[in-house]
Amino acid sequence: MNPTYRLYYAPDNASLIVRLVLEEMALHYDTCLVDRSVGAQGSAAYLALNPAGHIPTLITPDGPVSETAAILLWLADRHGQMAPSVNAPGRGVFLKWLFFASNTLQVGLRLNFYPEKYVGAEANHQAALRAQMQTVLPTHLTLLEQLANEGHDWFGSVEPSVLDYHIACCLRWSALYPDTGPGWFQLSDYPNLAALALQLEQRPAVATAQLAEGLGPTPFTAPQLCTPPEGSAF
């Protein structure tokens, strides 16, 4: 049986979110490594699928889909899982927070992790950008902490949504990066998000991703740097 989907991924990159959702939905897929250690995301073959050179790309029966939030929403709508349906009363609020995760939180994390890509090689410029983002990012997480306390069935509920996995991965990366001394982030400061992370760690989808990408036994609540069987996170 041929797989329905092919996920172009790198270990512990944004593709992890998509892998977790594919597993949670029990969809048939295979993977293709985009090895960041050799710059494969900039190769002609990969750029033909994703001209922006970003990871992930999901090959679907309708062609390649890229941008993490777009992939998550496409899968949720195509398979009727892990998100409010198009006509559900909570759809608009859910979309707001899904795109907040992608366009605000995750972008802020990238600025914090890779300041050199945005302000150049000057160490003082990089430090200033990181300091600014480490002031702003906790306010974003506080908004999500409050959201998790509101009782929505699409965030922090018994059955996970695509938003749950998106935020859990962002929590993981917040705890790990940048590796520049004492961390700016403590999961214990956000008890509702910590409960969400702990709950997801019990899911079979997470166990599969742990093995596939070398994430360690507690990938969201006490993460460690990945030790993948192939490829590199950087």
Secondary structure, DSSP 8 states (H G I E B T S, - for coil): ---SEEEEE-TTSTHHHHHHHHHHTT--EEEEE--GGGTGGGSHHHHHH-TT--S-EEEETTEEEESHHHHHHHHHHHHT-SS--TTSTTHHHHHHHHHHIIIIIHHHHHHHH-THHHH-S-HHHHHHHHHHHHHHHHHHHHHHHHHHTS--TTSSSSS--HHHHHHHHHHHHHHH---SSS-S--GGG-HHHHHHHHHHTTSHHHHHHHHHHT--S-TTTS------SSS---
